[in-house]
Amino acid sequence: MADTFIIAAFALYKATHYTGNDSNNEIGINVSKLQGFSPRLAWLKRYIVPGQNQVQYLLTFEVSSIDQLDTNLLQGVYLEVSGEGVLIDCISVDNFIAAADGTGTITRNNAAGVPAFTSPTPTAYCLVRSDNGSAFAHGDASTDYVGQYIGDMIVRSSFSGVTHYSFNSFTIPKPLGTDIISAGVCSS
């Protein structure tokens, strides 16, 4: 990379604040001051915590295939410059390196502008679990999936050691163990 080469980039997240909608989010990056673990692919999760009416932001370096389905997820390249971290709107690490070497320019993921946050719509799910359907078993199911559902988890039926629970979620819940989760209202 060049010795004192400054390149322009659009910041999505810097100094623990989301800047994607800020009209003045163009920053200069001094390539000679890049620090360890720079550059690396990163994502910004935008979400609403159940019970709150405010968008939260989480910078992460690993996402699941379920996370990648979320329209509120933003991908970029994370940089540490002079001890400060920033997530820039860039399509890949290779693209950033080419720009830093002076052989290319930064190509944005969101050239038309960062997409607005889309309020999630809850989806009904059915959890099928091997348990006795007791209040204790219901408590275990509710605890096991805390943070993956909104509202209440309701026992729909319990026969012969198999219980069906219904709940709503903003995201696609991840089943635990031998549990089975399907979209839609429980049929029994």
C-alpha positions as CSV (number, residue, x, y, z in Angstrom):
1,M,0.0,0.0,0.0
2,A,1.1,3.6,-0.6
3,D,3.0,5.5,2.1
4,T,0.7,8.5,2.6
5,F,-2.1,8.0,0.3
6,I,-5.5,9.4,1.4
7,I,-8.6,7.9,-0.1
8,A,-12.3,8.9,0.2
9,A,-14.9,6.5,1.5
10,F,-18.4,6.6,2.8
11,A,-18.7,5.6,6.5
12,L,-21.6,3.4,7.7
13,Y,-20.5,3.2,11.3
14,K,-17.9,5.0,13.2
15,A,-17.1,5.7,16.9
16,T,-20.0,3.5,17.9
17,H,-22.5,5.5,15.9
18,Y,-24.5,4.7,12.8
19,T,-23.7,7.3,10.1
20,G,-25.3,5.7,7.0
21,N,-28.0,8.3,6.7
22,D,-25.7,11.2,7.5
23,S,-25.3,13.4,4.4
24,N,-21.7,14.3,5.6
25,N,-20.5,10.7,6.0
26,E,-17.7,10.9,3.5
27,I,-14.4,10.4,5.2
28,G,-10.7,10.5,4.3
29,I,-8.6,7.4,5.1
30,N,-4.9,7.7,5.5
31,V,-3.7,4.3,4.2
32,S,-0.4,4.6,6.0
33,K,-2.2,4.7,9.3
34,L,-4.1,1.4,8.9
35,Q,-3.7,-0.8,11.9
36,G,-4.0,-4.5,12.7
37,F,-6.9,-6.5,11.4
38,S,-7.5,-4.0,8.7
39,P,-9.1,-4.3,6.3
40,R,-11.6,-7.0,7.0
41,L,-15.2,-7.8,5.9
42,A,-17.8,-6.8,8.4
43,W,-21.6,-6.4,8.8
44,L,-23.8,-3.9,10.6
45,K,-27.0,-5.5,12.0
46,R,-29.8,-3.0,12.3
47,Y,-32.7,-4.3,14.4
48,I,-35.4,-3.4,16.9
49,V,-35.3,-5.0,20.4
50,P,-38.8,-6.3,21.3
51,G,-40.5,-3.8,23.6
52,Q,-38.4,-0.9,22.4
53,N,-39.2,1.5,19.6
54,Q,-35.7,2.4,18.6
55,V,-33.3,0.9,16.0
56,Q,-30.2,-0.7,17.5
57,Y,-26.9,-1.3,15.7
58,L,-24.4,-4.1,16.1
59,L,-21.1,-4.3,14.3
60,T,-20.2,-8.0,13.7
61,F,-17.5,-9.9,11.8
62,E,-19.6,-13.1,11.3
63,V,-23.1,-13.6,10.2
64,S,-25.2,-16.7,9.7
65,S,-27.1,-17.6,6.6
66,I,-30.3,-16.6,8.4
67,D,-28.8,-13.2,9.2
68,Q,-28.0,-12.7,5.5
69,L,-31.7,-12.9,4.6
70,D,-32.3,-9.8,6.7
71,T,-32.9,-6.7,4.5
72,N,-31.6,-4.5,7.3
73,L,-28.1,-6.0,7.3
74,L,-25.4,-3.8,5.8
75,Q,-22.1,-5.3,4.5
76,G,-18.9,-3.3,4.3
77,V,-15.2,-3.3,5.1
78,Y,-14.0,-2.6,8.6
79,L,-10.8,-0.5,9.1
80,E,-8.8,0.6,12.1
81,V,-7.1,3.9,11.4
82,S,-5.1,5.6,14.1
83,G,-6.8,3.5,16.8
84,E,-10.3,4.2,15.7
85,G,-12.6,1.7,14.0
86,V,-14.9,2.5,11.0
87,L,-17.1,0.4,8.8
88,I,-17.0,1.8,5.2
89,D,-19.5,1.1,2.4
90,C,-17.2,-1.0,0.1
91,I,-18.0,-4.2,-1.8
92,S,-15.0,-6.2,-0.7
93,V,-11.6,-6.3,1.0
94,D,-9.9,-6.8,-2.4
95,N,-11.7,-3.7,-3.8
96,F,-10.4,-1.6,-0.8
97,I,-6.9,-2.9,-1.2
98,A,-6.9,-2.0,-4.9
99,A,-8.0,1.5,-4.0
100,A,-5.4,1.8,-1.2
101,D,-2.7,0.6,-3.7
102,G,-3.8,3.3,-6.1
103,T,-4.9,0.8,-8.8
104,G,-8.7,1.2,-8.4
105,T,-11.4,3.1,-6.6
106,I,-13.8,2.1,-3.8
107,T,-17.0,0.6,-5.2
108,R,-19.9,1.1,-2.8
109,N,-22.5,-1.6,-2.0
110,N,-25.1,1.1,-1.7
111,A,-24.2,3.5,-4.5
112,A,-27.7,4.8,-4.6
113,G,-27.7,5.5,-0.9
114,V,-28.0,3.3,2.2
115,P,-31.4,1.6,2.2
116,A,-33.8,2.9,4.9
117,F,-34.4,0.6,7.9
118,T,-37.4,-1.6,7.2
119,S,-39.6,-2.2,10.3
120,P,-39.9,-5.9,10.7
121,T,-43.2,-7.7,10.5
122,P,-43.8,-10.5,13.0
123,T,-44.3,-14.0,11.6
124,A,-46.1,-16.8,13.3
125,Y,-44.1,-19.9,14.0
126,C,-44.8,-23.4,15.4
127,L,-42.3,-25.2,17.6
128,V,-42.7,-28.9,18.0
129,R,-40.8,-30.3,21.0
130,S,-40.5,-33.6,22.8
131,D,-41.7,-32.8,26.3
132,N,-44.8,-33.4,28.5
133,G,-46.5,-30.0,28.0
134,S,-46.4,-29.1,31.7
135,A,-45.9,-25.6,33.1
136,F,-42.3,-26.5,33.8
137,A,-41.8,-27.7,30.2
138,H,-43.4,-24.6,28.9
139,G,-41.1,-22.5,31.0
140,D,-38.1,-24.4,29.6
141,A,-39.3,-23.8,26.0
142,S,-39.8,-20.1,26.7
143,T,-36.4,-19.8,28.3
144,D,-34.6,-21.8,25.6
145,Y,-35.9,-19.4,22.9
146,V,-35.8,-16.1,24.8
147,G,-34.7,-13.3,22.5
148,Q,-36.0,-15.2,19.4
149,Y,-39.7,-14.4,19.9
150,I,-41.9,-11.5,20.8
151,G,-44.9,-11.6,23.0
152,D,-45.8,-14.9,24.6
153,M,-45.0,-18.5,23.7
154,I,-48.3,-20.4,23.9
155,V,-48.9,-24.1,24.3
156,R,-51.2,-25.2,21.5
157,S,-51.4,-28.9,22.2
158,S,-49.5,-31.7,24.0
159,F,-50.1,-35.4,23.2
160,S,-47.9,-38.5,23.8
161,G,-44.8,-36.5,24.8
162,V,-44.9,-34.1,21.9
163,T,-45.9,-30.5,22.5
164,H,-46.7,-27.8,19.9
165,Y,-46.0,-24.2,20.9
166,S,-46.9,-21.1,18.9
167,F,-45.1,-17.8,19.0
168,N,-44.3,-14.7,16.8
169,S,-40.8,-13.5,15.8
170,F,-39.3,-10.7,13.7
171,T,-36.5,-13.1,12.6
172,I,-36.2,-16.7,11.6
173,P,-35.8,-18.6,14.8
174,K,-33.0,-21.2,15.2
175,P,-34.2,-24.6,16.5
176,L,-32.3,-26.2,19.4
177,G,-31.5,-29.9,19.6
178,T,-34.2,-32.0,18.1
179,D,-36.8,-29.2,18.1
180,I,-38.6,-28.5,14.8
181,I,-39.7,-25.0,13.9
182,S,-41.9,-24.2,11.0
183,A,-43.4,-21.0,9.7
184,G,-47.2,-20.6,10.2
185,V,-49.7,-21.4,12.9
186,C,-49.5,-24.8,14.5
187,S,-52.0,-27.2,12.9
188,S,-52.8,-28.9,16.2
